[in-house]
Amino acid sequence: MRQSRFALNLMLLAALAAGALAQEPETHRYTSPEASSSGMIGGKKITVEYYTPSMHGRKIFGELVPFGKVWATGANTATKITT
């Protein structure tokens, strides 16, 4: 019984480790350029950091992305808003 519990815990640990490794960010051949913008609203500075959409000479609609589907622009990382 004790050995089977140990084996079960070991398998669970291995599964969790494999899941964590699967979360490593992929490097893509095409990345969108970084951009940011900031301004003052009510005397407070607000900054928005994002990635701009870039086609890199590719034809997006109808080839890379089928018509009727959404093209995820600037999809490197999520937009960050700092207040």
PyMOL Python script that loads the backbone (N, CA, C, O; Angstrom):
from pymol import cmd

cmd.read_pdbstr("""\
ATOM      1  N   MET A   1       0.823  -1.187   0.000  1.00  0.00           N
ATOM      2  CA  MET A   1       0.000   0.000   0.000  1.00  0.00           C
ATOM      3  C   MET A   1       0.871   1.255   0.000  1.00  0.00           C
ATOM      4  O   MET A   1       0.594   2.205  -0.733  1.00  0.00           O
ATOM      5  N   ARG A   2       1.913   1.260   0.814  1.00  0.00           N
ATOM      6  CA  ARG A   2       2.780   2.418   0.916  1.00  0.00           C
ATOM      7  C   ARG A   2       3.545   2.639  -0.395  1.00  0.00           C
ATOM      8  O   ARG A   2       3.743   3.777  -0.820  1.00  0.00           O
ATOM      9  N   GLN A   3       3.974   1.537  -1.031  1.00  0.00           N
ATOM     10  CA  GLN A   3       4.692   1.664  -2.299  1.00  0.00           C
ATOM     11  C   GLN A   3       3.785   2.189  -3.406  1.00  0.00           C
ATOM     12  O   GLN A   3       4.222   2.983  -4.240  1.00  0.00           O
ATOM     13  N   SER A   4       2.532   1.755  -3.419  1.00  0.00           N
ATOM     14  CA  SER A   4       1.616   2.221  -4.454  1.00  0.00           C
ATOM     15  C   SER A   4       1.294   3.706  -4.262  1.00  0.00           C
ATOM     16  O   SER A   4       1.137   4.432  -5.244  1.00  0.00           O
ATOM     17  N   ARG A   5       1.193   4.161  -3.018  1.00  0.00           N
ATOM     18  CA  ARG A   5       0.954   5.584  -2.757  1.00  0.00           C
ATOM     19  C   ARG A   5       2.169   6.403  -3.202  1.00  0.00           C
ATOM     20  O   ARG A   5       2.017   7.475  -3.787  1.00  0.00           O
ATOM     21  N   PHE A   6       3.370   5.897  -2.925  1.00  0.00           N
ATOM     22  CA  PHE A   6       4.587   6.570  -3.352  1.00  0.00           C
ATOM     23  C   PHE A   6       4.634   6.653  -4.878  1.00  0.00           C
ATOM     24  O   PHE A   6       4.964   7.701  -5.434  1.00  0.00           O
ATOM     25  N   ALA A   7       4.308   5.557  -5.551  1.00  0.00           N
ATOM     26  CA  ALA A   7       4.319   5.538  -7.018  1.00  0.00           C
ATOM     27  C   ALA A   7       3.279   6.510  -7.572  1.00  0.00           C
ATOM     28  O   ALA A   7       3.543   7.197  -8.559  1.00  0.00           O
ATOM     29  N   LEU A   8       2.117   6.576  -6.957  1.00  0.00           N
ATOM     30  CA  LEU A   8       1.069   7.500  -7.395  1.00  0.00           C
ATOM     31  C   LEU A   8       1.523   8.958  -7.221  1.00  0.00           C
ATOM     32  O   LEU A   8       1.315   9.788  -8.105  1.00  0.00           O
ATOM     33  N   ASN A   9       2.142   9.257  -6.076  1.00  0.00           N
ATOM     34  CA  ASN A   9       2.648  10.607  -5.847  1.00  0.00           C
ATOM     35  C   ASN A   9       3.756  10.962  -6.836  1.00  0.00           C
ATOM     36  O   ASN A   9       3.831  12.098  -7.305  1.00  0.00           O
ATOM     37  N   LEU A  10       4.607  10.004  -7.151  1.00  0.00           N
ATOM     38  CA  LEU A  10       5.678  10.231  -8.105  1.00  0.00           C
ATOM     39  C   LEU A  10       5.123  10.514  -9.501  1.00  0.00           C
ATOM     40  O   LEU A  10       5.617  11.396 -10.203  1.00  0.00           O
ATOM     41  N   MET A  11       4.097   9.765  -9.898  1.00  0.00           N
ATOM     42  CA  MET A  11       3.468  10.001 -11.200  1.00  0.00           C
ATOM     43  C   MET A  11       2.785  11.366 -11.239  1.00  0.00           C
ATOM     44  O   MET A  11       2.840  12.061 -12.254  1.00  0.00           O
ATOM     45  N   LEU A  12       2.145  11.748 -10.140  1.00  0.00           N
ATOM     46  CA  LEU A  12       1.498  13.054 -10.074  1.00  0.00           C
ATOM     47  C   LEU A  12       2.527  14.170 -10.183  1.00  0.00           C
ATOM     48  O   LEU A  12       2.315  15.153 -10.892  1.00  0.00           O
ATOM     49  N   LEU A  13       3.628  14.015  -9.487  1.00  0.00           N
ATOM     50  CA  LEU A  13       4.700  15.006  -9.546  1.00  0.00           C
ATOM     51  C   LEU A  13       5.265  15.117 -10.963  1.00  0.00           C
ATOM     52  O   LEU A  13       5.532  16.219 -11.442  1.00  0.00           O
ATOM     53  N   ALA A  14       5.446  13.984 -11.629  1.00  0.00           N
ATOM     54  CA  ALA A  14       5.957  13.984 -13.003  1.00  0.00           C
ATOM     55  C   ALA A  14       4.969  14.672 -13.949  1.00  0.00           C
ATOM     56  O   ALA A  14       5.380  15.411 -14.843  1.00  0.00           O
ATOM     57  N   ALA A  15       3.680  14.431 -13.755  1.00  0.00           N
ATOM     58  CA  ALA A  15       2.661  15.066 -14.597  1.00  0.00           C
ATOM     59  C   ALA A  15       2.652  16.579 -14.386  1.00  0.00           C
ATOM     60  O   ALA A  15       2.530  17.339 -15.346  1.00  0.00           O
ATOM     61  N   LEU A  16       2.780  17.015 -13.141  1.00  0.00           N
ATOM     62  CA  LEU A  16       2.810  18.453 -12.857  1.00  0.00           C
ATOM     63  C   LEU A  16       4.059  19.107 -13.442  1.00  0.00           C
ATOM     64  O   LEU A  16       3.995  20.218 -13.969  1.00  0.00           O
ATOM     65  N   ALA A  17       5.184  18.422 -13.349  1.00  0.00           N
ATOM     66  CA  ALA A  17       6.427  18.955 -13.910  1.00  0.00           C
ATOM     67  C   ALA A  17       6.325  19.063 -15.422  1.00  0.00           C
ATOM     68  O   ALA A  17       6.791  20.044 -16.001  1.00  0.00           O
ATOM     69  N   ALA A  18       5.730  18.083 -16.067  1.00  0.00           N
ATOM     70  CA  ALA A  18       5.569  18.119 -17.522  1.00  0.00           C
ATOM     71  C   ALA A  18       4.658  19.268 -17.920  1.00  0.00           C
ATOM     72  O   ALA A  18       4.901  19.930 -18.929  1.00  0.00           O
ATOM     73  N   GLY A  19       3.619  19.510 -17.143  1.00  0.00           N
ATOM     74  CA  GLY A  19       2.717  20.629 -17.414  1.00  0.00           C
ATOM     75  C   GLY A  19       3.422  21.961 -17.268  1.00  0.00           C
ATOM     76  O   GLY A  19       3.186  22.883 -18.049  1.00  0.00           O
ATOM     77  N   ALA A  20       4.285  22.068 -16.273  1.00  0.00           N
ATOM     78  CA  ALA A  20       5.026  23.314 -16.075  1.00  0.00           C
ATOM     79  C   ALA A  20       5.992  23.561 -17.228  1.00  0.00           C
ATOM     80  O   ALA A  20       6.156  24.702 -17.661  1.00  0.00           O
ATOM     81  N   LEU A  21       6.621  22.526 -17.720  1.00  0.00           N
ATOM     82  CA  LEU A  21       7.538  22.676 -18.853  1.00  0.00           C
ATOM     83  C   LEU A  21       6.798  23.060 -20.121  1.00  0.00           C
ATOM     84  O   LEU A  21       7.346  23.752 -20.978  1.00  0.00           O
ATOM     85  N   ALA A  22       5.556  22.615 -20.244  1.00  0.00           N
ATOM     86  CA  ALA A  22       4.771  22.938 -21.427  1.00  0.00           C
ATOM     87  C   ALA A  22       4.411  24.414 -21.464  1.00  0.00           C
ATOM     88  O   ALA A  22       3.996  24.912 -22.511  1.00  0.00           O
ATOM     89  N   GLN A  23       4.556  25.125 -20.359  1.00  0.00           N
ATOM     90  CA  GLN A  23       4.203  26.534 -20.300  1.00  0.00           C
ATOM     91  C   GLN A  23       5.319  27.459 -20.763  1.00  0.00           C
ATOM     92  O   GLN A  23       5.128  28.675 -20.790  1.00  0.00           O
ATOM     93  N   GLU A  24       6.476  26.922 -21.128  1.00  0.00           N
ATOM     94  CA  GLU A  24       7.565  27.750 -21.611  1.00  0.00           C
ATOM     95  C   GLU A  24       7.110  28.514 -22.850  1.00  0.00           C
ATOM     96  O   GLU A  24       6.463  27.935 -23.722  1.00  0.00           O
ATOM     97  N   PRO A  25       7.434  29.798 -22.943  1.00  0.00           N
ATOM     98  CA  PRO A  25       6.996  30.570 -24.106  1.00  0.00           C
ATOM     99  C   PRO A  25       7.672  30.088 -25.379  1.00  0.00           C
ATOM    100  O   PRO A  25       8.854  29.742 -25.389  1.00  0.00           O
ATOM    101  N   GLU A  26       6.893  30.074 -26.445  1.00  0.00           N
ATOM    102  CA  GLU A  26       7.431  29.692 -27.746  1.00  0.00           C
ATOM    103  C   GLU A  26       8.100  30.893 -28.377  1.00  0.00           C
ATOM    104  O   GLU A  26       7.676  32.031 -28.174  1.00  0.00           O
ATOM    105  N   THR A  27       9.141  30.639 -29.137  1.00  0.00           N
ATOM    106  CA  THR A  27       9.709  31.722 -29.924  1.00  0.00           C
ATOM    107  C   THR A  27       9.145  31.583 -31.322  1.00  0.00           C
ATOM    108  O   THR A  27       9.177  30.502 -31.909  1.00  0.00           O
ATOM    109  N   HIS A  28       8.635  32.663 -31.844  1.00  0.00           N
ATOM    110  CA  HIS A  28       8.013  32.654 -33.157  1.00  0.00           C
ATOM    111  C   HIS A  28       8.907  33.370 -34.158  1.00  0.00           C
ATOM    112  O   HIS A  28       9.642  34.296 -33.815  1.00  0.00           O
ATOM    113  N   ARG A  29       8.827  32.930 -35.367  1.00  0.00           N
ATOM    114  CA  ARG A  29       9.576  33.573 -36.430  1.00  0.00           C
ATOM    115  C   ARG A  29       9.051  34.991 -36.655  1.00  0.00           C
ATOM    116  O   ARG A  29       9.822  35.913 -36.917  1.00  0.00           O
ATOM    117  N   TYR A  30       7.752  35.150 -36.553  1.00  0.00           N
ATOM    118  CA  TYR A  30       7.133  36.458 -36.738  1.00  0.00           C
ATOM    119  C   TYR A  30       6.685  36.986 -35.387  1.00  0.00           C
ATOM    120  O   TYR A  30       5.845  36.380 -34.723  1.00  0.00           O
ATOM    121  N   THR A  31       7.238  38.099 -34.990  1.00  0.00           N
ATOM    122  CA  THR A  31       6.783  38.737 -33.765  1.00  0.00           C
ATOM    123  C   THR A  31       6.351  40.159 -34.091  1.00  0.00           C
ATOM    124  O   THR A  31       6.864  40.786 -35.018  1.00  0.00           O
ATOM    125  N   SER A  32       5.424  40.639 -33.331  1.00  0.00           N
ATOM    126  CA  SER A  32       4.951  41.998 -33.530  1.00  0.00           C
ATOM    127  C   SER A  32       5.844  42.964 -32.763  1.00  0.00           C
ATOM    128  O   SER A  32       6.301  42.644 -31.665  1.00  0.00           O
ATOM    129  N   PRO A  33       6.095  44.135 -33.322  1.00  0.00           N
ATOM    130  CA  PRO A  33       6.959  45.095 -32.636  1.00  0.00           C
ATOM    131  C   PRO A  33       6.302  45.672 -31.376  1.00  0.00           C
ATOM    132  O   PRO A  33       5.088  45.865 -31.320  1.00  0.00           O
ATOM    133  N   GLU A  34       7.142  45.940 -30.370  1.00  0.00           N
ATOM    134  CA  GLU A  34       6.653  46.537 -29.128  1.00  0.00           C
ATOM    135  C   GLU A  34       6.302  47.998 -29.356  1.00  0.00           C
ATOM    136  O   GLU A  34       6.887  48.665 -30.209  1.00  0.00           O
ATOM    137  N   ALA A  35       5.338  48.487 -28.582  1.00  0.00           N
ATOM    138  CA  ALA A  35       4.979  49.901 -28.617  1.00  0.00           C
ATOM    139  C   ALA A  35       4.427  50.276 -27.254  1.00  0.00           C
ATOM    140  O   ALA A  35       4.018  49.413 -26.477  1.00  0.00           O
ATOM    141  N   SER A  36       4.418  51.554 -26.976  1.00  0.00           N
ATOM    142  CA  SER A  36       3.816  52.029 -25.732  1.00  0.00           C
ATOM    143  C   SER A  36       3.313  53.438 -25.935  1.00  0.00           C
ATOM    144  O   SER A  36       3.747  54.149 -26.841  1.00  0.00           O
ATOM    145  N   SER A  37       2.404  53.824 -25.091  1.00  0.00           N
ATOM    146  CA  SER A  37       1.860  55.163 -25.120  1.00  0.00           C
ATOM    147  C   SER A  37       1.532  55.552 -23.690  1.00  0.00           C
ATOM    148  O   SER A  37       1.116  54.712 -22.892  1.00  0.00           O
ATOM    149  N   SER A  38       1.720  56.824 -23.367  1.00  0.00           N
ATOM    150  CA  SER A  38       1.381  57.266 -22.019  1.00  0.00           C
ATOM    151  C   SER A  38       0.811  58.671 -22.086  1.00  0.00           C
ATOM    152  O   SER A  38       1.051  59.419 -23.033  1.00  0.00           O
ATOM    153  N   GLY A  39       0.068  59.000 -21.077  1.00  0.00           N
ATOM    154  CA  GLY A  39      -0.536  60.322 -21.011  1.00  0.00           C
ATOM    155  C   GLY A  39      -0.978  60.614 -19.592  1.00  0.00           C
ATOM    156  O   GLY A  39      -0.935  59.753 -18.713  1.00  0.00           O
ATOM    157  N   MET A  40      -1.397  61.834 -19.395  1.00  0.00           N
ATOM    158  CA  MET A  40      -1.862  62.272 -18.085  1.00  0.00           C
ATOM    159  C   MET A  40      -3.381  62.419 -18.125  1.00  0.00           C
ATOM    160  O   MET A  40      -3.931  63.055 -19.024  1.00  0.00           O
ATOM    161  N   ILE A  41      -4.034  61.835 -17.160  1.00  0.00           N
ATOM    162  CA  ILE A  41      -5.480  61.972 -17.006  1.00  0.00           C
ATOM    163  C   ILE A  41      -5.743  62.355 -15.559  1.00  0.00           C
ATOM    164  O   ILE A  41      -5.427  61.602 -14.638  1.00  0.00           O
ATOM    165  N   GLY A  42      -6.317  63.521 -15.371  1.00  0.00           N
ATOM    166  CA  GLY A  42      -6.601  63.986 -14.018  1.00  0.00           C
ATOM    167  C   GLY A  42      -5.353  64.098 -13.162  1.00  0.00           C
ATOM    168  O   GLY A  42      -5.405  63.862 -11.955  1.00  0.00           O
ATOM    169  N   GLY A  43      -4.226  64.456 -13.775  1.00  0.00           N
ATOM    170  CA  GLY A  43      -2.977  64.600 -13.043  1.00  0.00           C
ATOM    171  C   GLY A  43      -2.261  63.287 -12.753  1.00  0.00           C
ATOM    172  O   GLY A  43      -1.229  63.286 -12.082  1.00  0.00           O
ATOM    173  N   LYS A  44      -2.780  62.190 -13.240  1.00  0.00           N
ATOM    174  CA  LYS A  44      -2.173  60.870 -13.031  1.00  0.00           C
ATOM    175  C   LYS A  44      -1.651  60.335 -14.355  1.00  0.00           C
ATOM    176  O   LYS A  44      -2.319  60.446 -15.384  1.00  0.00           O
ATOM    177  N   LYS A  45      -0.455  59.754 -14.327  1.00  0.00           N
ATOM    178  CA  LYS A  45       0.144  59.184 -15.534  1.00  0.00           C
ATOM    179  C   LYS A  45      -0.394  57.772 -15.771  1.00  0.00           C
ATOM    180  O   LYS A  45      -0.441  56.950 -14.855  1.00  0.00           O
ATOM    181  N   ILE A  46      -0.790  57.511 -16.991  1.00  0.00           N
ATOM    182  CA  ILE A  46      -1.257  56.182 -17.400  1.00  0.00           C
ATOM    183  C   ILE A  46      -0.405  55.752 -18.581  1.00  0.00           C
ATOM    184  O   ILE A  46      -0.251  56.501 -19.546  1.00  0.00           O
ATOM    185  N   THR A  47       0.149  54.549 -18.509  1.00  0.00           N
ATOM    186  CA  THR A  47       0.990  54.008 -19.576  1.00  0.00           C
ATOM    187  C   THR A  47       0.376  52.711 -20.090  1.00  0.00           C
ATOM    188  O   THR A  47      -0.062  51.867 -19.309  1.00  0.00           O
ATOM    189  N   VAL A  48       0.350  52.563 -21.398  1.00  0.00           N
ATOM    190  CA  VAL A  48      -0.140  51.333 -22.033  1.00  0.00           C
ATOM    191  C   VAL A  48       1.009  50.765 -22.854  1.00  0.00           C
ATOM    192  O   VAL A  48       1.536  51.435 -23.743  1.00  0.00           O
ATOM    193  N   GLU A  49       1.400  49.517 -22.553  1.00  0.00           N
ATOM    194  CA  GLU A  49       2.443  48.814 -23.308  1.00  0.00           C
ATOM    195  C   GLU A  49       1.769  47.681 -24.078  1.00  0.00           C
ATOM    196  O   GLU A  49       0.998  46.910 -23.506  1.00  0.00           O
ATOM    197  N   TYR A  50       2.059  47.582 -25.368  1.00  0.00           N
ATOM    198  CA  TYR A  50       1.380  46.601 -26.202  1.00  0.00           C
ATOM    199  C   TYR A  50       2.281  46.209 -27.369  1.00  0.00           C
ATOM    200  O   TYR A  50       3.372  46.756 -27.530  1.00  0.00           O
ATOM    201  N   TYR A  51       1.826  45.274 -28.169  1.00  0.00           N
ATOM    202  CA  TYR A  51       2.517  44.871 -29.387  1.00  0.00           C
ATOM    203  C   TYR A  51       1.649  45.263 -30.564  1.00  0.00           C
ATOM    204  O   TYR A  51       0.457  44.957 -30.595  1.00  0.00           O
ATOM    205  N   THR A  52       2.246  45.940 -31.532  1.00  0.00           N
ATOM    206  CA  THR A  52       1.489  46.406 -32.686  1.00  0.00           C
ATOM    207  C   THR A  52       1.333  45.284 -33.708  1.00  0.00           C
ATOM    208  O   THR A  52       2.229  44.453 -33.856  1.00  0.00           O
ATOM    209  N   PRO A  53       0.217  45.255 -34.404  1.00  0.00           N
ATOM    210  CA  PRO A  53       0.041  44.231 -35.423  1.00  0.00           C
ATOM    211  C   PRO A  53       1.027  44.431 -36.574  1.00  0.00           C
ATOM    212  O   PRO A  53       1.270  45.559 -37.005  1.00  0.00           O
ATOM    213  N   SER A  54       1.578  43.354 -37.055  1.00  0.00           N
ATOM    214  CA  SER A  54       2.528  43.434 -38.163  1.00  0.00           C
ATOM    215  C   SER A  54       2.347  42.227 -39.072  1.00  0.00           C
ATOM    216  O   SER A  54       2.357  41.084 -38.616  1.00  0.00           O
ATOM    217  N   MET A  55       2.183  42.492 -40.349  1.00  0.00           N
ATOM    218  CA  MET A  55       1.940  41.415 -41.304  1.00  0.00           C
ATOM    219  C   MET A  55       3.233  40.809 -41.839  1.00  0.00           C
ATOM    220  O   MET A  55       3.208  39.708 -42.390  1.00  0.00           O
ATOM    221  N   HIS A  56       4.360  41.500 -41.690  1.00  0.00           N
ATOM    222  CA  HIS A  56       5.672  41.016 -42.151  1.00  0.00           C
ATOM    223  C   HIS A  56       5.639  40.551 -43.603  1.00  0.00           C
ATOM    224  O   HIS A  56       6.270  39.555 -43.956  1.00  0.00           O
ATOM    225  N   GLY A  57       4.903  41.275 -44.441  1.00  0.00           N
ATOM    226  CA  GLY A  57       4.846  40.944 -45.860  1.00  0.00           C
ATOM    227  C   GLY A  57       3.941  39.765 -46.203  1.00  0.00           C
ATOM    228  O   GLY A  57       3.825  39.383 -47.367  1.00  0.00           O
ATOM    229  N   ARG A  58       3.305  39.193 -45.189  1.00  0.00           N
ATOM    230  CA  ARG A  58       2.422  38.050 -45.442  1.00  0.00           C
ATOM    231  C   ARG A  58       1.028  38.527 -45.827  1.00  0.00           C
ATOM    232  O   ARG A  58       0.616  39.625 -45.453  1.00  0.00           O
ATOM    233  N   LYS A  59       0.314  37.710 -46.564  1.00  0.00           N
ATOM    234  CA  LYS A  59      -1.095  37.979 -46.820  1.00  0.00           C
ATOM    235  C   LYS A  59      -1.866  37.280 -45.706  1.00  0.00           C
ATOM    236  O   LYS A  59      -1.841  36.054 -45.592  1.00  0.00           O
ATOM    237  N   ILE A  60      -2.544  38.068 -44.894  1.00  0.00           N
ATOM    238  CA  ILE A  60      -3.203  37.521 -43.709  1.00  0.00           C
ATOM    239  C   ILE A  60      -4.568  36.949 -44.058  1.00  0.00           C
ATOM    240  O   ILE A  60      -4.795  35.747 -43.924  1.00  0.00           O
ATOM    241  N   PHE A  61      -5.475  37.807 -44.504  1.00  0.00           N
ATOM    242  CA  PHE A  61      -6.861  37.387 -44.717  1.00  0.00           C
ATOM    243  C   PHE A  61      -7.003  36.578 -45.992  1.00  0.00           C
ATOM    244  O   PHE A  61      -6.610  37.012 -47.075  1.00  0.00           O
ATOM    245  N   GLY A  62      -7.568  35.405 -45.843  1.00  0.00           N
ATOM    246  CA  GLY A  62      -7.774  34.515 -46.974  1.00  0.00           C
ATOM    247  C   GLY A  62      -6.645  33.513 -47.166  1.00  0.00           C
ATOM    248  O   GLY A  62      -6.809  32.538 -47.900  1.00  0.00           O
ATOM    249  N   GLU A  63      -5.505  33.729 -46.524  1.00  0.00           N
ATOM    250  CA  GLU A  63      -4.397  32.779 -46.605  1.00  0.00           C
ATOM    251  C   GLU A  63      -3.992  32.307 -45.213  1.00  0.00           C
ATOM    252  O   GLU A  63      -4.317  31.187 -44.817  1.00  0.00           O
ATOM    253  N   LEU A  64      -3.278  33.164 -44.463  1.00  0.00           N
ATOM    254  CA  LEU A  64      -2.852  32.789 -43.114  1.00  0.00           C
ATOM    255  C   LEU A  64      -4.057  32.587 -42.194  1.00  0.00           C
ATOM    256  O   LEU A  64      -4.096  31.652 -41.393  1.00  0.00           O
ATOM    257  N   VAL A  65      -5.025  33.470 -42.323  1.00  0.00           N
ATOM    258  CA  VAL A  65      -6.261  33.391 -41.532  1.00  0.00           C
ATOM    259  C   VAL A  65      -7.418  33.292 -42.517  1.00  0.00           C
ATOM    260  O   VAL A  65      -7.564  34.158 -43.380  1.00  0.00           O
ATOM    261  N   PRO A  66      -8.247  32.250 -42.405  1.00  0.00           N
ATOM    262  CA  PRO A  66      -9.387  32.115 -43.321  1.00  0.00           C
ATOM    263  C   PRO A  66     -10.361  33.291 -43.158  1.00  0.00           C
ATOM    264  O   PRO A  66     -10.479  33.864 -42.075  1.00  0.00           O
ATOM    265  N   PHE A  67     -11.042  33.634 -44.230  1.00  0.00           N
ATOM    266  CA  PHE A  67     -12.059  34.678 -44.154  1.00  0.00           C
ATOM    267  C   PHE A  67     -13.093  34.293 -43.103  1.00  0.00           C
ATOM    268  O   PHE A  67     -13.459  33.124 -42.985  1.00  0.00           O
ATOM    269  N   GLY A  68     -13.558  35.267 -42.348  1.00  0.00           N
ATOM    270  CA  GLY A  68     -14.566  35.019 -41.315  1.00  0.00           C
ATOM    271  C   GLY A  68     -13.978  34.661 -39.957  1.00  0.00           C
ATOM    272  O   GLY A  68     -14.723  34.542 -38.984  1.00  0.00           O
ATOM    273  N   LYS A  69     -12.660  34.487 -39.864  1.00  0.00           N
ATOM    274  CA  LYS A  69     -11.995  34.177 -38.597  1.00  0.00           C
ATOM    275  C   LYS A  69     -11.289  35.423 -38.078  1.00  0.00           C
ATOM    276  O   LYS A  69     -10.936  36.309 -38.856  1.00  0.00           O
ATOM    277  N   VAL A  70     -11.086  35.492 -36.778  1.00  0.00           N
ATOM    278  CA  VAL A  70     -10.442  36.647 -36.164  1.00  0.00           C
ATOM    279  C   VAL A  70      -8.926  36.490 -36.219  1.00  0.00           C
ATOM    280  O   VAL A  70      -8.394  35.425 -35.903  1.00  0.00           O
ATOM    281  N   TRP A  71      -8.237  37.548 -36.619  1.00  0.00           N
ATOM    282  CA  TRP A  71      -6.778  37.573 -36.605  1.00  0.00           C
ATOM    283  C   TRP A  71      -6.360  38.202 -35.291  1.00  0.00           C
ATOM    284  O   TRP A  71      -6.709  39.351 -35.020  1.00  0.00           O
ATOM    285  N   ALA A  72      -5.617  37.469 -34.468  1.00  0.00           N
ATOM    286  CA  ALA A  72      -5.141  37.983 -33.178  1.00  0.00           C
ATOM    287  C   ALA A  72      -3.945  38.881 -33.422  1.00  0.00           C
ATOM    288  O   ALA A  72      -2.824  38.400 -33.585  1.00  0.00           O
ATOM    289  N   THR A  73      -4.178  40.168 -33.449  1.00  0.00           N
ATOM    290  CA  THR A  73      -3.108  41.119 -33.726  1.00  0.00           C
ATOM    291  C   THR A  73      -2.249  41.338 -32.497  1.00  0.00           C
ATOM    292  O   THR A  73      -2.749  41.333 -31.372  1.00  0.00           O
ATOM    293  N   GLY A  74      -0.958  41.528 -32.712  1.00  0.00           N
ATOM    294  CA  GLY A  74      -0.052  41.841 -31.612  1.00  0.00           C
ATOM    295  C   GLY A  74      -0.105  40.831 -30.500  1.00  0.00           C
ATOM    296  O   GLY A  74      -0.200  41.208 -29.332  1.00  0.00           O
ATOM    297  N   ALA A  75      -0.046  39.562 -30.823  1.00  0.00           N
ATOM    298  CA  ALA A  75      -0.317  38.506 -29.856  1.00  0.00           C
ATOM    299  C   ALA A  75       0.906  38.007 -29.095  1.00  0.00           C
ATOM    300  O   ALA A  75       0.867  36.900 -28.557  1.00  0.00           O
ATOM    301  N   ASN A  76       1.989  38.778 -29.030  1.00  0.00           N
ATOM    302  CA  ASN A  76       3.163  38.298 -28.299  1.00  0.00           C
ATOM    303  C   ASN A  76       2.856  38.118 -26.819  1.00  0.00           C
ATOM    304  O   ASN A  76       3.056  37.032 -26.274  1.00  0.00           O
ATOM    305  N   THR A  77       2.380  39.152 -26.175  1.00  0.00           N
ATOM    306  CA  THR A  77       1.972  39.075 -24.770  1.00  0.00           C
ATOM    307  C   THR A  77       0.768  39.975 -24.577  1.00  0.00           C
ATOM    308  O   THR A  77       0.384  40.726 -25.474  1.00  0.00           O
ATOM    309  N   ALA A  78       0.189  39.890 -23.415  1.00  0.00           N
ATOM    310  CA  ALA A  78      -0.990  40.699 -23.116  1.00  0.00           C
ATOM    311  C   ALA A  78      -0.617  42.177 -22.994  1.00  0.00           C
ATOM    312  O   ALA A  78       0.515  42.520 -22.650  1.00  0.00           O
ATOM    313  N   THR A  79      -1.562  43.020 -23.275  1.00  0.00           N
ATOM    314  CA  THR A  79      -1.377  44.457 -23.106  1.00  0.00           C
ATOM    315  C   THR A  79      -1.261  44.775 -21.622  1.00  0.00           C
ATOM    316  O   THR A  79      -1.994  44.215 -20.807  1.00  0.00           O
ATOM    317  N   LYS A  80      -0.343  45.670 -21.270  1.00  0.00           N
ATOM    318  CA  LYS A  80      -0.126  46.038 -19.877  1.00  0.00           C
ATOM    319  C   LYS A  80      -0.499  47.503 -19.689  1.00  0.00           C
ATOM    320  O   LYS A  80       0.000  48.371 -20.405  1.00  0.00           O
ATOM    321  N   ILE A  81      -1.367  47.774 -18.735  1.00  0.00           N
ATOM    322  CA  ILE A  81      -1.775  49.139 -18.416  1.00  0.00           C
ATOM    323  C   ILE A  81      -1.281  49.459 -17.012  1.00  0.00           C
ATOM    324  O   ILE A  81      -1.602  48.758 -16.053  1.00  0.00           O
ATOM    325  N   THR A  82      -0.501  50.517 -16.907  1.00  0.00           N
ATOM    326  CA  THR A  82       0.041  50.933 -15.615  1.00  0.00           C
ATOM    327  C   THR A  82      -0.579  52.285 -15.248  1.00  0.00           C
ATOM    328  O   THR A  82      -0.554  53.237 -16.029  1.00  0.00           O
ATOM    329  N   THR A  83      -1.130  52.335 -14.048  1.00  0.00           N
ATOM    330  CA  THR A  83      -1.735  53.595 -13.592  1.00  0.00           C
ATOM    331  C   THR A  83      -0.976  54.134 -12.404  1.00  0.00           C
ATOM    332  O   THR A  83      -1.329  55.188 -11.873  1.00  0.00           O
TER     333      THR A  83
END
""", "prot")
cmd.dss("prot")
cmd.show_as("cartoon", "prot")
cmd.util.cbc("prot")
cmd.orient("prot")
